[in-house]
Each structure stands twice: as structure tokens, then as C-alpha cells.
Amino acid sequence: MRGPKARTAANVVLASAGLAVAYVIITTPPLRRLALRATELWLGASLPIYLVREARQAWLESGRTALT
């Protein structure tokens, strides 16, 4: 199998595996708590860093050189 058909088959396999994992996580309370906690940690760490980087980039692009 080559080309678009192979890509479609791979996408179907990955999507079905993802749905199966999601079902297991949602229906198993300890896994659900673990997934929620991991999401909280990820958002708590990466979101502020992203916002700081974007603010710094905007500041640099504005052409200002010092905080006033």
C-alpha cells in the first residue's frame, strides 16, 4: 500500500488507538485523576512561560529599548 491510502490507513489506526486510550482513561478513576493532574501541571508550567515569551517578543518588535 502506498500514497494516500497508506496515510489514511495509518490515520485510522492512530485515531482508533487514541479513542481506546481515551476511553480507558475516562472510565478508570485513578487514571482520570492522573490525567487531570498532569494537564494542570502542564498548563501551570507551559502557559506562563508562553505568555512571557510572547510579551517579550511583542516588546522587542515594538522598537522600545527601555522600560518607562
Secondary structure, 3 states (H helix, E strand, C coil): CCHHHHHHHHHHHHHHHHHHHHHHHHHCHHHHHHHHHHHHHHHHHHHHHHHHHHHHHHHHHHCCCCCC
